[in-house]
Amino acid sequence: MLENLYTTKMSANRKTLQNRFSQIRSEGGRFSKIMAAVMSAVVAVTMLCATVVMAAVGTDGLEHWDDMEVYYTGGLIFDINISGLNVPEYVKNEIAGEDGNIHCCFDKYDLRYPGGIINDTGKLTLSGNRGQMIFALMDNYWPFAPDSQREVKLARQNDAEFMTGYIFCVSDSKFSSNAMDAFNIPLADSEHWINIYFAISDNKPKKIIFSFDGEYVLSEDYRRINIGENMDCPEVQNVKFLGDLKDVVPYFNKMVRGGRVFNAYEQKYYQNIKTDDFIITLASADENSVSLINRINYSGESIDFALVQIYDENNIMVFDNDVRYPDLNGLMKISAPNDERLEHGRTYRVETSYWHGSMDNLIYRRLDYVTIR
């Protein structure tokens, strides 16, 4: 059972981090040890950078983001063996050696673009005796439509409540994605796809499935022909989660808005900026709505819309809504959609942000918690 293998929290202590990562695969060899040291350094630096960014306030008393910022949020490492399996030829010829062993490392990040919006990104690295290949996490990383026949079938086969996961790609040409923006991912000789599925039950991933079922070839008339659906899924072994599971595994089986305004570190430790320009009060909340009172005296750019996002304690977005041209000195009520409700006794995180123009010019943000009584 995977719940016995969780490494659920990151320590801010550098020595503890180095010890934790160095113990991930004690029998793993030189590559794994090097990766452990690199990963611990990345997390330590990321935490330091996040602290500095949170404290960076302009002369106007507000936060500003002029550069792209990348924050490591966690990861997943595991091993597979492809010996005797029907897998793509590039895996045999370019990555795995004669022993068939491949070490897999998934690194997940928050990527903040200039202007303040944050999106998920990440990369998957496959390493074997013949070589290494890096795959970019696709922005729309749903391997199937929620509640589709395929998702329901996989969930039933794996005795899970639902399935979720990630899609990864390596290409022979540059393409637009968060991962391509954040990392200099090497190009491959041709395009390849990998899916990683999580079988979720009781808010835990009970099984991880590594699949080539997105692999395809081009026909002579340039039609995409799927060849991966009939390929084998290597058994996932020696699983270790790095960081908080809520930041690594997508614990949802429904589509949500992609952009956020707080990274994973800030969601735990952020302190709201106090300024007379933005006095925002969380006035009330019940199972159907959340209400805030705006007292905004900001004299800069126009505030064209406000975005309110509601998350539960598992970091799952329950619902969100944007208010076009909000009342700057009055009530702002956000109602839940018909198929969603806030539950009595549960505590929710309310992320509120105010924007000029489109979602590339964040003016002010705040974070509140509310318990539904």
N, C-alpha and C positions, 0 to 999 in steps of 0.2 A: 504493500500500500504506500502511495506516495506521501501521505501525511506524516509518515515516520522520517521523511528525508528533508523536511522543510528547513531552510535557513531563513527565518522570517524577518529579522531586523538588521539594519545597518548600524554599526557603531561609529561614533564620530572619532573614536580613538584610533590613531593610525596603526599602532602596534597590534591592536586587536584585529583590525582589518587584515593586516598582513598575515597574521596567524590563521585567520579564518580561511582566506583564499589559498594559503599554502597547504592546508589540510584537505582541500577539495578532492584531490586525487593523489594520495600519497604514493601510489604505485605507478603514477602516470608517466614519468619520464621528464626529460628536460623541457619539452615544449609546454607541458601543462604547468610546470613550475614557473616558467617565464611568464605565461599568460596570467597566472595567479598574482605575480608581483605587479604586472602591468595593471590588472583590474583593480587591485587595492589602491594603487597610486591614482588611477582615474577617479575612483569614488572619493578618495580623500581630497583631491584637488577640486572635484565637482562640488563637494559640500562647502569648501572654503569659498569658491566662486559664488555659490548661491547666497551665502551669508553676505558677501560684499555687495552683490547686486541688490539684495533686499534693502540694504542700508543706503543705496545710492539715490539721493534725492536732489533735484535741481534747485536753483536759487529761488524758484517760484514755489517751493515746498511740495512739488509733485514729482512723481517718478517719470523717468524717460528711458526709452530703449532705442539706441541708435544703431546697434550692431546685432548680428545674429549670435545667439547664445545657446549652447548645448549643455544639457544636464543629464548625467547618467542616473537612471532610476532603478536599475536592477538588471537581472539577467537569468539565464538558464543554461546549464551545461549538461551534456549527456554524451553517451557513446552509442554508436550503431555498428553492426557488422553486416556486410553485404555478401559474404561468401555464399555461393550457390543460389543467389537470389536473382530474379529478373528485375534489373534496375537499368537506368540509362547508361549508355556506353561511356559518356564523359566521366561518370562517377568511378567506373572501373579504371579508365585509362589515364585520368588526370588527377585523381584525388587518392583513392584507396590503393594500398600496396597489395602484395600477394596474400597477406594475412586478412584482408578485407576490412580492417578496422578503420573507423572514421571518428574523430573527436569533433563534436558539434558545440558551438558556443553562440548563444543568442544574447546580444546586448541591446537593451532598450533605453531610449533617451527621450527627454522632453526637448523640443526644439522651439526656441522663442525667436520669432522673426522681428526685425526692426519694426517698431510700432506697437509691439506688445502681445500679439496673438501667439499662442502656444499650440503646437501639434505633436502628436506621437510620432516617433521614428525609431529606427533600429536597423540592425544588420545581423545576418547569420553567417558564421564562418565555419566551413567544413575543412578539416585538416587530416591528411593521411600521409602515408610514406611516399606517395608520388607527388604530392603537392597540396596546395591550399586554394580554395575558392570562396569569395565573399559575395553574399546575396543581399540585396536591398529589401527592407521591409516596404511593401507597397502601401500607399496612403490609405486606400480603401481595402483594408486587409481582411475582409470577410471572405472566407473560403466557400461560403454558400449563403443563400438567402435565409434569414431566420424563419423557422417553422416550415421550411421547404420540405418536400418529400425526402430529399437527400439528407438534410439535417436530422429529421425525425428518424429515418432509417439508421443512421450512424449512432444516434443516441440510444435507440433500442438495442442495437447490436452490442453496445458497450455498457448497457445497464446504467445509463446516465440520464439526468433530468434534461439536459440539453448539451449541445456541442458548440464550441466556439473555437477561434484560432486565428492564425496569421498566414498571409501569403507572402512569399519571398521570390525575388526575380534577379537574375543576372543576365545582362544583355550584351550584344555586340555593338551597341550604339548608346549614346547618352539619351536618357529620357527624364522627364520632369517628375520629381518626387522629393519628399522631405529628406529621405535618406541620401539621395544624390546631391541635394543642396548642402547637407551637413558633412558628408564624408566623400573622400576621393576614392570611390569604389572602382577597382580595376575592371576593364571591359573583358568579356569572354569572346571566344571564337564564334559562339552562337548563343541564342537566347534559351534559358532554362528556368523552370519553375519548381518550387518546393512548397508544400503546405505542411503546417504543423497544427494538429487538432488537439483540443483539450476536452476531455469528457468530464463534465461538471456535475457533481452531486453534493448536496449539503454545503454549498459554497466552497468546495474543494475540488481540485483537479484529480480525479481518481485514476486517470490514465492519459498518457500522451502518445499520439500517433504521428509518426513521421511518414509523409506520403509524397510520391512523385506523380500523383494523379492529375496534376496540372500540366505535365509535360506534353509537348506536341511537336509535330513536324509540318513543314509546308509541302503541299502537293505540287505537281508540275504547273497547275493553274493557280498556285499561291493560295489555296485554301488551307486553313489550319485543321490538321487532323490530330485528334487526341490519341496519344499512344501510352499515356500514363495510367489510365484507368485500370488496365490489366496488369500493371506492374506490382511487384511485391512491396509491402511496407516493412522495412527493417525493424526489429525489436529495439525499443528505446531502453537503454540500460544506464546504470550509474548516474541517476538523475540528481542534480543539486540545483536548488533555487538560490539565486544571489539577490538579497534585498527582500523587501516586503512583497509578498505574493500579490497584494492588491495593485502594486505598481508594475507587475510583470505579466500576470494572466488577465486577459479581457473577460471579466466576470459579468458578461451580459450577452444576451442573445437577441438584441434589438438594436436598430440603428439609432445613433445619437449624433448631436452636432459635433463636428470635429474639433473646432477651436476652443481653447480654454485660456484663462488669464492667470492661473496660478500653477506653478510646476509642483511636482510631487513633494519636494522639500518644503515649499512655502505652504502647502496645504496643511502641514503639521505645525509650522513655527511662525508663520507670518503675523506681524503686528500691523494693524491698520494705520495708515498715515493720517495724522490729525492735522486738519487744516480748516480754516474758516470758510474756504471756498466750497468745500463739500461737507455738509453736516447731514449724514444719512442715518436714519433710525429705523431699525426693524420693529415695526409697530405691532404686528400680530401675525399669527399663523394658525391655520386649522387644517383639516384633512383635505380641504378643497382649494386653498389659496395661501399665498404669502403676501403681506402688505408692508411696504416701506414708505417712510415719509422723507421727501427730498427737501433740503434747505440748501440750495446751490446758488452761490454768489460768484461763480467763476466768470471772469471777464475776458478770457481768451477765445479760442475757436468755439464755434457753435457746437452744442451737444445735440447730435442728430438722432441718436438712439441709445437706449440702455439695454443691457443684456443681463438677465437673471437666470442662473443655473442652480438647480437643486440636486444635491448628491446625498445618498444614504451613507451609513457607517462603513459599508463595503466599497465605497468610492464609486458606486454605480450612479450615473445620472438618472434621476427619477423623471424629471422633465425640465425644460427650459423654455424661455420665451423672450422675445425682444420687443421693446416698446419704442415705437417711432416717435420722435419729438416728445419726450416725456415732460410732464409738468415739473418745472424746476423748483417750485415752491408749493408742493402739495402731495397728495397720496398717489402711490404707484402700486397697483394691485396686480399680482401675477396669479392667474387661475390655472389649476391643473387640467390637463385634457380629460376627456370623458373616460378614458380607459386607465387613468392613473389616479391614485390617492396617496396622501401622506398618512401614515399609520400612527394611531395613538400610542404614546409611550416611546416612540423612536426619535432619535436625534438626527437632524439633517444639517448639512453644511450648505449655506447660502452664499454663492459667489455673485456679486453685483459689479458690473462694470459700465462705464460711460464713455461713449465714443464720438469722435468727429469724423464725418464722412463714412467710409467703409471700415471694415475691421482691420485697418492697418494704422490706426491712429488712436490708441488708448489714452484717455485723459486721466481717468481715476478708477480705482478698483478697491473693493473692500470685501472682507470675509466675515461672516457671522455664523453662529450656530443656534439652532432653535429646536426645542423638544415639543412635540405635539401633545398637548394636554387634553 
